[in-house]
Amino acid sequence: TKNKSHCYLNPEKKVSEEAFKVHGYSDEFLSKQEKFSKKCQEFLDFIKDKRLIIHNADFDLSHLNNELELLGNNKIKNETIDTLSLARNKFPGSQINLDALCKRFRIDNSRRVKHTALIDCDLLSKVYINLIDQKEPKLNFAQTGQNVINKRLNKTNDYFKKVVEPTSEEIKLHNEFLKNNLKKNFFN
C-alpha cells in the first residue's frame, strides 16, 4: 500500500547484547524514545481492519499482544498471513528466513545490514508477492488497451502490464500459421 507508520520505542529495559547485534540500537538511543503506552492507540488505529502480513507471525503477535494486554487492550484479531508458514509449505526443508527468501527470489537485500523494521517490511512485501506467485498485479481483463493506460496514469506509485490486442489481420495470419504448421510438425 506504501502507507507507513514507523517509530522507535523505549523498551523500558536494557538491550541484550544479542538484540544489539541484530538491530544495532543502543540503550542510550532507545531510552530517549517514547514508550509503547504513548504510541499504542496510534498503532491500533493504523492496523485497524487491515490484513497483516508478518514473517513469523506467532513470534511478533505474542509480543505485541502481551504489551497490549499489559495496557488493558484486546489482543490483535486482524486477519494475519504468516509468510513463514507460506514459505514452509512452498519450500519444505529449505531455509525460509527473510535473507534466504530474498536470495531465492533474487530480491536485492544489500541495504539490510541490520534488522530494521522499514527495510524488513519493504523486503517482506516483495517476498510475499513472490510467495503467492504474483510477480505483477493482475489486470481486470475487462479493462484493456487505452482504458488501462488512462486509469493507471492517475496513480504515481502503480505500474501496469500493457495489454496489446491483436488486430483481425494478425489473428487471421496466426490461425493460418497454426493450421498449416501444426499438422506438419505434429505428424512428422
Buried (B, 14 or more C-beta within 10 A) or exposed (E): EEEEEEEEBBBEEEBEEEEBEEEEBEEEEBEEBEEBEEBBEEBEEEEEEEEBBBBBBEEBBEEBBEBBEEEEBEEBEEEBBBBBBBBEEBBEEEEBEBEBBBEBBEBEBEEBEEBBEEBBBBBBBBBBBBBEEEEEEEBEEEBBEEEBEEEBEEEEEEEBEEEEEEEEEEEEEEEEEEEEEEEEEEEE
